[in-house]
Amino acid sequence: MTDRQSSTAGLRSWGQFSVVGGPEFPYIVDSHPPHEAADAILLLLDPQEVALFAPEKVTQSGGRYSVRVPVRDVARFFSRGHTGRWYGEEVGVVVVDDQHVRVAYDRDPRLAKLMGLEGNQYDGFTAVVPVSELTELVEVVTPHGIGDWNGYDPDGTAGTTETEEHP
């Protein structure tokens, strides 16, 4: 997209996801004890998604719902993020609210300071800006092998990136 947009509406959530039974869910690895290979993941559910699973399998903690599923039930893992151009430079993009995004930049520290970004050359530079200041907003999807979340990539798809221009 080369035109600017005035709202973040339509930008899908960023992060790591798994596909189980059709829908995609954010997840965390369920490893007991920690640092050992996990055989299950915890799907993080929105309230309307709870009905997709047997009620006795769903847990609630701190207002969040989750369900433990075996890794063998996962059709695919992937991560999703967004990039765009701000002041002509490629930046990472995370939605803050309906009108604003956080841009992340990790290249030239002098240019970052000129653009008004805060941070440093080691941790990167960020700023919250109106989404209308961005051009070329693109969704980036990176597939991960079924076991890639713990360093194993049996189907060889880890690191293959797909991009989709945001309408």
Long-range contacts (C-beta under 8 A, 24 or more apart in sequence): 1-135, 1-136, 1-137, 1-138, 1-165, 1-166, 1-167, 2-135, 2-136, 3-135, 4-131, 4-132, 4-133, 4-134, 4-135, 5-131, 5-132, 5-134, 5-137, 5-166, 6-99, 6-131, 6-132, 7-98, 7-99, 7-131, 8-95, 8-96, 8-97, 8-98, 8-99, 8-100, 8-101, 8-131, 9-98, 10-166, 10-167, 11-82, 11-93, 11-95, 11-137, 11-139, 11-166, 12-80, 12-139, 13-80, 14-80, 14-81, 14-82, 14-94, 14-95, 15-79, 15-80, 16-77, 16-78, 16-79, 16-144, 16-149, 17-77, 17-78, 17-79, 17-80, 18-43, 18-74, 18-75, 18-76, 18-77, 18-78, 19-74, 19-75, 19-76, 19-77, 19-78, 20-69, 20-73, 20-74, 20-75, 21-52, 21-73, 21-75, 23-49, 23-52, 25-49, 27-77, 29-149, 29-150, 30-68, 37-150, 37-152, 38-71, 38-150, 39-70, 39-71, 40-68, 40-69, 40-70, 40-71, 41-68, 41-69, 41-71, 41-74, 41-149, 42-66, 42-67, 42-68, 42-69, 43-67, 43-68, 43-69, 71-146, 71-147, 74-146, 76-143, 76-144, 76-146, 77-143, 77-144, 77-145, 77-146, 77-148, 77-149, 78-141, 78-142, 78-143, 78-144, 79-141, 79-142, 79-144, 80-139, 80-140, 80-141, 80-142, 81-139, 81-140, 82-137, 82-138, 82-139, 82-140, 82-166, 83-136, 83-137, 83-138, 83-140, 84-134, 84-135, 84-136, 84-137, 84-138, 85-134, 85-135, 85-136, 86-115, 86-129, 86-133, 86-134, 86-135, 87-115, 89-115, 91-134, 93-134, 93-137, 96-128, 99-130, 99-131, 99-132, 100-128, 100-129, 100-130, 100-131, 101-128, 101-129, 101-131, 101-134, 102-126, 102-127, 102-128, 103-127, 103-128, 103-129, 103-134, 136-165, 137-165, 137-166, 138-163, 138-164, 138-165, 138-166, 139-163, 139-164, 139-165, 139-166
